[in-house]
Amino acid sequence: MAALAPLPPLPPQFKSIQHHLRTAQEHDKRDPVVAYYCRLYAMQTGMKIDSKTPECRKFLSKLMDQLEALKKQLGDNEAITQEIVGCAHLENYALKMFLYADNEDRAGRFHKNMIKSFYTASLLIDDVITVFGEFTDENVKHRKYARWKATYIHNCLKNGETPQAGPVEIEEDNVDVEENEDAGATSLPTQPPQPSSSSTYDPGSMASGSYTGIQIPPGAHAPANTPAEVPHSTGVTSNTIQPTPQTLPAIDPALFSTVCQGDIRLTPEDFARAQKYCKYAGSALQYEDVSTAVQNLQKALKLLTTGRE
């Protein structure tokens, strides 16, 4: 991908979007789609903050130029041309980073890459909520939990303390990652222990493992794009992620003989939802996540043939 023209210095008013812009730069080569939507989030948010003062107008103009250049370079990418595909791509990417960090946390392996994975996941969920309007309870809870975990673990390591592994009670008043440069500036290992039996928030206990309609595979490993370096002690060569065996979900036998009933009347919302499940499945296959793909395809088939989810 061709290099983008540099942006002018960030105006103080736009401090809240600096980490999204940094994440965009980090993904320009790794995942241009993620980079595009991070910039789009920054553009939309910046416009709301200040679009009138000269320095802010100049900055937003240059950022708009970057967005236009990216759109031309990615013009044939469905994740850019079709909103539903873009949303699925971003959600799946955020989900993989979240699960990788959560698995590391549950296993008690704390390091900078894991902290950054939590933090980046929270930023990308910001993008999903703002750009695509996917304001769901799951998104809000995962964003809050990921951001709090990034701050909590960073502060523990900084103070020479050992963080508590796994789900813990969120101290919402202390969620202040935006001001923490280290937490967003820069991950390690993956078999999660048994979840806490307390009433604290457990990201692995969401109903049916759902994440905005995406089925969360338990024990998912980090995607190839995760900025993680596998420690040498694991016996895995550098920059290589070993695939983990996948347990396929049980398939409802009734689906094999399902025929669309003639009296079923699907609404435009039903068609959009079914299309979204199919896009989620396609996006999951990009990560070789068969379980997620199968479960979302089953949900789409059931919706189209019965009118119910």
C-alpha positions as a Python dict, from the first residue, in 0.01 Angstrom:
ca = {
    (1, 'M'): (0, 0, 0),
    (2, 'A'): (133, 342, -94),
    (3, 'A'): (251, 565, 190),
    (4, 'L'): (8, 830, 306),
    (5, 'A'): (90, 1198, 334),
    (6, 'P'): (185, 1280, 695),
    (7, 'L'): (-54, 1463, 923),
    (8, 'P'): (26, 1799, 1084),
    (9, 'P'): (83, 1812, 1461),
    (10, 'L'): (-218, 1694, 1661),
    (11, 'P'): (-411, 1988, 1809),
    (12, 'P'): (-453, 1966, 2188),
    (13, 'Q'): (-830, 1950, 2142),
    (14, 'F'): (-791, 1615, 1965),
    (15, 'K'): (-599, 1437, 2240),
    (16, 'S'): (-882, 1186, 2284),
    (17, 'I'): (-831, 1048, 1931),
    (18, 'Q'): (-452, 1019, 1939),
    (19, 'H'): (-455, 647, 2022),
    (20, 'H'): (-697, 570, 1737),
    (21, 'L'): (-463, 749, 1497),
    (22, 'R'): (-165, 560, 1637),
    (23, 'T'): (-352, 231, 1596),
    (24, 'A'): (-431, 331, 1237),
    (25, 'Q'): (-61, 386, 1162),
    (26, 'E'): (30, 51, 1317),
    (27, 'H'): (-222, -125, 1092),
    (28, 'D'): (-148, 51, 762),
    (29, 'K'): (42, -257, 643),
    (30, 'R'): (-93, -519, 884),
    (31, 'D'): (-462, -460, 810),
    (32, 'P'): (-550, -155, 596),
    (33, 'V'): (-923, -202, 662),
    (34, 'V'): (-868, -161, 1036),
    (35, 'A'): (-645, 140, 964),
    (36, 'Y'): (-916, 297, 749),
    (37, 'Y'): (-1190, 267, 1010),
    (38, 'C'): (-964, 391, 1290),
    (39, 'R'): (-906, 706, 1085),
    (40, 'L'): (-1275, 733, 1004),
    (41, 'Y'): (-1355, 718, 1376),
    (42, 'A'): (-1094, 988, 1441),
    (43, 'M'): (-1241, 1203, 1165),
    (44, 'Q'): (-1599, 1173, 1287),
    (45, 'T'): (-1501, 1233, 1648),
    (46, 'G'): (-1274, 1523, 1560),
    (47, 'M'): (-1553, 1692, 1366),
    (48, 'K'): (-1771, 1679, 1677),
    (49, 'I'): (-1496, 1816, 1902),
    (50, 'D'): (-1381, 2115, 1694),
    (51, 'S'): (-1416, 2179, 1322),
    (52, 'K'): (-1390, 2557, 1330),
    (53, 'T'): (-1053, 2667, 1470),
    (54, 'P'): (-782, 2698, 1200),
    (55, 'E'): (-545, 2431, 1336),
    (56, 'C'): (-827, 2181, 1381),
    (57, 'R'): (-967, 2249, 1034),
    (58, 'K'): (-621, 2202, 884),
    (59, 'F'): (-570, 1875, 1071),
    (60, 'L'): (-911, 1738, 973),
    (61, 'S'): (-853, 1837, 611),
    (62, 'K'): (-528, 1638, 600),
    (63, 'L'): (-696, 1346, 774),
    (64, 'M'): (-972, 1357, 514),
    (65, 'D'): (-704, 1342, 244),
    (66, 'Q'): (-566, 1025, 404),
    (67, 'L'): (-913, 871, 413),
    (68, 'E'): (-974, 951, 47),
    (69, 'A'): (-635, 807, -50),
    (70, 'L'): (-706, 488, 147),
    (71, 'K'): (-1051, 456, -7),
    (72, 'K'): (-900, 471, -355),
    (73, 'Q'): (-637, 212, -271),
    (74, 'L'): (-897, -19, -114),
    (75, 'G'): (-1172, 55, -364),
    (76, 'D'): (-1230, -311, -454),
    (77, 'N'): (-1241, -428, -91),
    (78, 'E'): (-1594, -517, 22),
    (79, 'A'): (-1507, -422, 380),
    (80, 'I'): (-1478, -63, 255),
    (81, 'T'): (-1758, -56, -1),
    (82, 'Q'): (-2015, -246, 207),
    (83, 'E'): (-2081, -126, 559),
    (84, 'I'): (-2205, -462, 685),
    (85, 'V'): (-1884, -634, 573),
    (86, 'G'): (-1670, -361, 725),
    (87, 'C'): (-1851, -391, 1057),
    (88, 'A'): (-1806, -770, 1061),
    (89, 'H'): (-1437, -735, 976),
    (90, 'L'): (-1373, -485, 1254),
    (91, 'E'): (-1575, -675, 1512),
    (92, 'N'): (-1398, -1002, 1435),
    (93, 'Y'): (-1058, -837, 1456),
    (94, 'A'): (-1144, -670, 1789),
    (95, 'L'): (-1284, -1000, 1916),
    (96, 'K'): (-966, -1191, 1835),
    (97, 'M'): (-750, -935, 2014),
    (98, 'F'): (-984, -935, 2313),
    (99, 'L'): (-988, -1315, 2340),
    (100, 'Y'): (-612, -1339, 2305),
    (101, 'A'): (-559, -1090, 2587),
    (102, 'D'): (-831, -1251, 2802),
    (103, 'N'): (-677, -1596, 2762),
    (104, 'E'): (-335, -1459, 2856),
    (105, 'D'): (-487, -1285, 3157),
    (106, 'R'): (-669, -1596, 3278),
    (107, 'A'): (-346, -1795, 3245),
    (108, 'G'): (-162, -1538, 3456),
    (109, 'R'): (78, -1433, 3180),
    (110, 'F'): (111, -1057, 3199),
    (111, 'H'): (316, -854, 2951),
    (112, 'K'): (306, -538, 2741),
    (113, 'N'): (170, -704, 2428),
    (114, 'M'): (-122, -848, 2624),
    (115, 'I'): (-193, -505, 2773),
    (116, 'K'): (-185, -351, 2428),
    (117, 'S'): (-415, -620, 2291),
    (118, 'F'): (-674, -539, 2559),
    (119, 'Y'): (-638, -168, 2492),
    (120, 'T'): (-649, -195, 2112),
    (121, 'A'): (-960, -414, 2135),
    (122, 'S'): (-1130, -139, 2336),
    (123, 'L'): (-1036, 119, 2074),
    (124, 'L'): (-1173, -92, 1790),
    (125, 'I'): (-1497, -147, 1979),
    (126, 'D'): (-1515, 234, 2001),
    (127, 'D'): (-1493, 236, 1621),
    (128, 'V'): (-1767, -26, 1586),
    (129, 'I'): (-2002, 162, 1818),
    (130, 'T'): (-1937, 507, 1668),
    (131, 'V'): (-1890, 436, 1297),
    (132, 'F'): (-2146, 156, 1260),
    (133, 'G'): (-2384, 237, 1543),
    (134, 'E'): (-2348, -112, 1694),
    (135, 'F'): (-2430, 10, 2045),
    (136, 'T'): (-2505, -317, 2220),
    (137, 'D'): (-2468, -428, 2581),
    (138, 'E'): (-2201, -678, 2477),
    (139, 'N'): (-1994, -413, 2300),
    (140, 'V'): (-2020, -168, 2588),
    (141, 'K'): (-1928, -432, 2848),
    (142, 'H'): (-1636, -567, 2648),
    (143, 'R'): (-1504, -217, 2581),
    (144, 'K'): (-1526, -117, 2947),
    (145, 'Y'): (-1372, -444, 3067),
    (146, 'A'): (-1086, -437, 2813),
    (147, 'R'): (-1001, -76, 2892),
    (148, 'W'): (-1013, -132, 3264),
    (149, 'K'): (-799, -447, 3240),
    (150, 'A'): (-536, -266, 3034),
    (151, 'T'): (-508, 8, 3298),
    (152, 'Y'): (-520, -231, 3594),
    (153, 'I'): (-251, -468, 3466),
    (154, 'H'): (-30, -182, 3346),
    (155, 'N'): (-45, -11, 3686),
    (156, 'C'): (26, -336, 3870),
    (157, 'L'): (335, -412, 3661),
    (158, 'K'): (451, -51, 3686),
    (159, 'N'): (429, -68, 4067),
    (160, 'G'): (596, -410, 4089),
    (161, 'E'): (273, -582, 4193),
    (162, 'T'): (127, -909, 4064),
    (163, 'P'): (-211, -855, 3894),
    (164, 'Q'): (-506, -1077, 3983),
    (165, 'A'): (-560, -1313, 3691),
    (166, 'G'): (-898, -1357, 3527),
    (167, 'P'): (-1228, -1176, 3587),
    (168, 'V'): (-1221, -925, 3870),
    (169, 'E'): (-1457, -657, 3993),
    (170, 'I'): (-1426, -346, 3777),
    (171, 'E'): (-1348, -28, 3963),
    (172, 'E'): (-1523, 197, 3715),
    (173, 'D'): (-1403, 519, 3877),
    (174, 'N'): (-1046, 423, 3792),
    (175, 'V'): (-1099, 360, 3422),
    (176, 'D'): (-869, 628, 3282),
    (177, 'V'): (-671, 468, 3004),
    (178, 'E'): (-692, 762, 2765),
    (179, 'E'): (-435, 950, 2972),
    (180, 'N'): (-208, 648, 2998),
    (181, 'E'): (49, 663, 2720),
    (182, 'D'): (222, 338, 2818),
    (183, 'A'): (-91, 126, 2812),
    (184, 'G'): (-164, 230, 2456),
    (185, 'A'): (195, 243, 2336),
    (186, 'T'): (302, -120, 2293),
    (187, 'S'): (148, -934, 2461),
    (188, 'L'): (235, -1336, 2593),
    (189, 'P'): (63, -1695, 2640),
    (190, 'T'): (-317, -1945, 2654),
    (191, 'Q'): (-524, -2199, 2842),
    (192, 'P'): (-774, -2008, 3056),
    (193, 'P'): (-835, -2147, 3405),
    (194, 'Q'): (-1186, -2194, 3540),
    (195, 'P'): (-1378, -1866, 3549),
    (196, 'S'): (-1434, -1694, 3880),
    (197, 'S'): (-1745, -1808, 4064),
    (198, 'S'): (-1802, -1460, 4207),
    (199, 'S'): (-2052, -1210, 4077),
    (200, 'T'): (-1782, -1006, 3902),
    (201, 'Y'): (-1797, -944, 3529),
    (202, 'D'): (-1670, -1241, 3334),
    (203, 'P'): (-1616, -1179, 2960),
    (204, 'G'): (-1638, -1550, 2896),
    (205, 'S'): (-1982, -1585, 3052),
    (206, 'M'): (-2183, -1385, 2798),
    (207, 'A'): (-2497, -1570, 2694),
    (208, 'S'): (-2416, -1832, 2430),
    (209, 'G'): (-2073, -1674, 2404),
    (210, 'S'): (-2220, -1395, 2197),
    (211, 'Y'): (-2041, -1081, 2092),
    (212, 'T'): (-2278, -865, 1890),
    (213, 'G'): (-2412, -1177, 1722),
    (214, 'I'): (-2071, -1341, 1675),
    (215, 'Q'): (-2020, -1673, 1849),
    (216, 'I'): (-1709, -1662, 2068),
    (217, 'P'): (-1505, -1983, 2043),
    (218, 'P'): (-1374, -2072, 2392),
    (219, 'G'): (-998, -2074, 2420),
    (220, 'A'): (-943, -1898, 2087),
    (221, 'H'): (-579, -1831, 2005),
    (222, 'A'): (-429, -1505, 1893),
    (223, 'P'): (-467, -1421, 1524),
    (224, 'A'): (-162, -1385, 1306),
    (225, 'N'): (-213, -1010, 1310),
    (226, 'T'): (-191, -982, 1688),
    (227, 'P'): (120, -780, 1779),
    (228, 'A'): (247, -1061, 1997),
    (229, 'E'): (589, -1217, 2020),
    (230, 'V'): (572, -1579, 2129),
    (231, 'P'): (825, -1638, 2409),
    (232, 'H'): (1112, -1870, 2322),
    (233, 'S'): (1037, -2086, 2623),
    (234, 'T'): (726, -2217, 2451),
    (235, 'G'): (933, -2387, 2184),
    (236, 'V'): (750, -2198, 1910),
    (237, 'T'): (958, -2018, 1651),
    (238, 'S'): (940, -1639, 1641),
    (239, 'N'): (634, -1482, 1480),
    (240, 'T'): (468, -1822, 1439),
    (241, 'I'): (131, -1894, 1591),
    (242, 'Q'): (53, -2262, 1621),
    (243, 'P'): (-310, -2341, 1536),
    (244, 'T'): (-515, -2498, 1811),
    (245, 'P'): (-756, -2787, 1752),
    (246, 'Q'): (-1109, -2662, 1701),
    (247, 'T'): (-1420, -2825, 1839),
    (248, 'L'): (-1701, -2786, 1589),
    (249, 'P'): (-2042, -2691, 1727),
    (250, 'A'): (-2325, -2940, 1719),
    (251, 'I'): (-2538, -2896, 1410),
    (252, 'D'): (-2914, -2904, 1447),
    (253, 'P'): (-3026, -3206, 1238),
    (254, 'A'): (-3352, -3026, 1158),
    (255, 'L'): (-3158, -2777, 948),
    (256, 'F'): (-3061, -3046, 697),
    (257, 'S'): (-3424, -3102, 597),
    (258, 'T'): (-3547, -2747, 646),
    (259, 'V'): (-3752, -2605, 363),
    (260, 'C'): (-3869, -2246, 362),
    (261, 'Q'): (-4230, -2240, 470),
    (262, 'G'): (-4461, -2065, 227),
    (263, 'D'): (-4637, -1853, 489),
    (264, 'I'): (-4316, -1708, 631),
    (265, 'R'): (-4299, -1334, 575),
    (266, 'L'): (-3954, -1193, 628),
    (267, 'T'): (-3910, -825, 703),
    (268, 'P'): (-3628, -609, 560),
    (269, 'E'): (-3470, -629, 905),
    (270, 'D'): (-3474, -1010, 886),
    (271, 'F'): (-3294, -1004, 551),
    (272, 'A'): (-3037, -757, 684),
    (273, 'R'): (-2980, -971, 993),
    (274, 'A'): (-2937, -1288, 788),
    (275, 'Q'): (-2694, -1111, 559),
    (276, 'K'): (-2501, -993, 861),
    (277, 'Y'): (-2470, -1349, 996),
    (278, 'C'): (-2335, -1460, 658),
    (279, 'K'): (-2084, -1177, 655),
    (280, 'Y'): (-1976, -1268, 1008),
    (281, 'A'): (-1923, -1624, 890),
    (282, 'G'): (-1715, -1510, 594),
    (283, 'S'): (-1507, -1284, 813),
    (284, 'A'): (-1452, -1565, 1065),
    (285, 'L'): (-1318, -1789, 788),
    (286, 'Q'): (-1048, -1532, 720),
    (287, 'Y'): (-913, -1636, 1061),
    (288, 'E'): (-979, -2006, 992),
    (289, 'D'): (-1237, -1996, 1271),
    (290, 'V'): (-1463, -2277, 1151),
    (291, 'S'): (-1671, -2292, 1469),
    (292, 'T'): (-1775, -1928, 1448),
    (293, 'A'): (-1851, -1959, 1076),
    (294, 'V'): (-2070, -2268, 1122),
    (295, 'Q'): (-2267, -2121, 1411),
    (296, 'N'): (-2341, -1796, 1227),
    (297, 'L'): (-2442, -1979, 909),
    (298, 'Q'): (-2682, -2194, 1113),
    (299, 'K'): (-2837, -1881, 1263),
    (300, 'A'): (-2882, -1729, 917),
    (301, 'L'): (-3042, -2047, 782),
    (302, 'K'): (-3281, -2076, 1075),
    (303, 'L'): (-3385, -1711, 1041),
    (304, 'L'): (-3449, -1741, 667),
    (305, 'T'): (-3649, -2063, 693),
    (306, 'T'): (-3849, -2000, 1010),
    (307, 'G'): (-3855, -1624, 1048),
    (308, 'R'): (-3718, -1667, 1400),
    (309, 'E'): (-3372, -1667, 1555),
}
